[in-house]
Amino acid sequence: MKSRRKLAILGGEPAFAEPLHVGRPNVGDRARLMARLNDMLERRWLTNYGPYVQELERRIRDMLGVRHCIAMCNATIALEIVIRALQLKGEVLVPSFTFIATAHALQWQEITPVFCDIDPRTHTVDPGRIEAMITPRTTGIIGVHTWGRPCDVAALTEIARRRDLRLIFDAAHAFGCTHAGRHIGNFGDAEVFSFHATKFFNAFEGGAVVTNDDELAAKIRLMKNFGFSGYDKVIYIGTNGKMSEASAAMALTSLESLDSFIETNRENHACYARALAELPGLTLLSYDGAERSNYQYVVVEVDEERAGLSRDALLEVLHAENVIARRYFYPGCHRMEPYRSYFPHAGLLLPETEAVARRVLVLPTGTSVRPDDISMIASILSDAIANPAARRSTALVQA
Ligand code: T4K
C-alpha cells in the first residue's frame, strides 16, 4: 500500500495528500489471484460456468448452509432475474432508502416499486407500514439488509405468508452476516448478494442468488444463461447473468481473506466508536454484537442542532481534506428519476426516509484505512464542529 503524507489541518494542503475513499476495494493475496488467473488462461475456460464459478458456488453454499448458490455477473442483474423467476408483476413493496438498483430492478421490468418507509432506528423497511400499502396489485416485498444489518425478517416473513406475497431480500451489503444465528441467505424465497469492487468481499464485479427452493434455483440457473436447458434448447426467456472465471478467481481469493477483512472492519469500527464518542451531534450506527456482522459500513448520523453543522457541511469539510465520505442513500430512490416524476408526492408517505437520508454520512473503512487515518478523520470532524465558521469549502458536494 502506498503511504499517505498527512499534513496539518490548518495548513493550505488537505489533511490527506491522497484521497481516502469510501468503497476502496479490499484485495486479498495477490500471488494466489495471479496464480488462479494464470491457470484460467492455461485452461482456456474463461466463462460459462467454469471450474472457478463452480468452486465458488460450492464454497458459498457450504459457508452459508444454504441449498443453492448461483453466481452472477452483478447483484442488479441477479435481482432482475429473481424478480422474473418469481413472476412478480404489478406492484412490489420496497424501501426507498436503498441503492437505486433495488428499485430499477423492478421498473426495468415494468413492475411498479411502491416505496415504503423505514424504521429510523434500523434504517430497514418498517414492517408496521407495509400492510397499509398492500393493494390487489401487490405481488411481493423486497427487504434490504441495509449496511448488513438484517431487516425484521420474522415480521416480513409473516406478512408475506399471510398475504400470499413473495419475499426477496436484497442482501447486497450482508455477505457473511448472520440473523438469529443463521447466515443471511437462508431467508425469504431468495436473497441476493453483491460482490462489487466496493463491497468488502469483491469479485471485481459480481453477485449471487442464494435460495433453499430447488425449483426456483433450477429456473434461475437457466435464466441467467439465456434460458438454455441443453445445447440447442431454450425453455425460458433468459438473459446473460453469468459470472466470469476472472471474477470467480477474485472472489475465491477474497474468500480466503474474508475473516481478516471482517476483523479489520471490526477494528476500524471500534476505533471510530472511540474517536467519535465525545463529538456532539454525531452518532455511530452499531452492529449487533450477538450476531456475526461484516462491519463494512461506518455510518454516522449527524444531528445538525447538536453538532452546529449540517451533514452536508461536514461532508464538504471532509472532501476538502481529501476524505471522500458519501451520503448514501441520499436523496432516496423516490427523489430520483423516473420515480420522482411518476410519484411526485411520494415523500409525504416517507418522512423517516427523508429525515434519515438527510442525516447519514458514510465514512471510509476497509483494509486501506488505518487507525491513525481514523484519528485524523475524527480530528477533522472535531475541529469543524468546534469552529463551524472556519471550515474550508470545496465544490465537491453536488446539489
Ligand atoms: N442493492 C444494494 C442495496 C446496493 O447497495 C447495491 C450496490 C446493489 C443492490 C447493486 O449491486 P451491484 O449491481 O453493483 O453488484 C457503489 C457501487 O457501485 C454499488 O455496487 C453499491 N451498491 C453502492 C452502494 O456503491 P456508487 O455509485 O457509489 O459508485 P462509485 O463509482 O461512486 O464508487 C464508490 C466509491 O468507491 C468511490 O468513492 C470510489 C471508490 N472506488 C470504486 C471503485 C469501483 C474505488 O476506490 N475503487 C474502485 O474500483 O455505487
Residues whose N, C-alpha, C, O or C-beta is under 5 A from the ligand:
A	BS01	T4K	H21 V22 G23 R24 P25 N74 A75 T76 T98 F99 A101 T102 D170 A172 S194 F195 H196 A197 T198 G206 G207 I324
